[in-house]
Amino acid sequence: MHNKKITILLATYNGGSFLEEQLTSFANQSWVNIDILASDDGSSDNTSEILNTWAKNWRKGSFQVMKGPRDGHSENFRHLIQAVSDKKTYVAFSDQDDIWHRDKLEVAMSKLISMGEDTPVMYCSRTRLVDVDGNPTGLSPLFTNSPSFTNSLTQSLAGGNTIVFNSAAFSVVRESAMKTKFLHHDWWSYQILMGAGGKVYYDPKPQIDYRQHQNNVFGKNTGQAAILRRISGLLSGQYSEWIDSNLLGLEACHSLLTTDNLNMVRGLQEARRRGGISCAIFLWKNGIKRQTRMASIGLYVSVLLRKKSVSFNHARRIN
């Protein structure tokens, strides 16, 4: 089993403060066959120097450092996804400031291999939250509902820093990245894989320490501040814009979706154009909901308060 290769896609930008710890946790993995593909998005600190030093001394496989597109976090990941040429490799996403538990990759690979190599499968997990100094502060929310395409239409299931794909799953994600941009690489991966008829395994046991600090692209997902942030996103229309963007992306990738899931996307687009009670009824009839009851109530309230969908163009077909 250990002869299978994993390629870690590492997106960096001014991550010098914590990058050494992140890379050390890669080196300490019990899995022995690891390539690293890093994309630095124009850092002005010592991130590039750290990456290049590690690349020279990496002994578990290859370590390549690329220049990023300088167009934000999501485009940096899309750049990385498109750069993978090995069709047989397993692939893991990574942030620049976390600490992976020693057996993170081994646990993920064991689960992926047990679920079959021909079926597209994505592994993801809960996270242990730590402060800027690495001290544990809590856990990310525990989700108990099974992963599904209908759930993926409303939320991401887990952080990208926990995700590992088998080669069949990554092939779907890579093809989708050739067809559309996306706002959140983790949410998009969940959506497109479920939409394509793949499988997602959610591990309730944390396999990484997710560091919370002021420069996180996305902050802590628990507590009162996180709840207020989500409510604000619902009321301001930001969440609605994310949904519209994802639906445009899924439409651009229509050839990858199962017939039933493509019909679901088009039905939801039409329901959102009608808005209000009509949209709420569509969600209810099709079981489209978030992982928790309160979050689902918030979703339905936001739909009822909103008259119709607005056009949003962050996700679009790539010409």
Order of alpha helices (4+ residues) and beta strands (2+ residues): beta-alpha-beta-alpha-beta-alpha-beta-beta-alpha-beta-beta-beta-alpha-beta-alpha-alpha-beta-beta-alpha-alpha-alpha-alpha-alpha
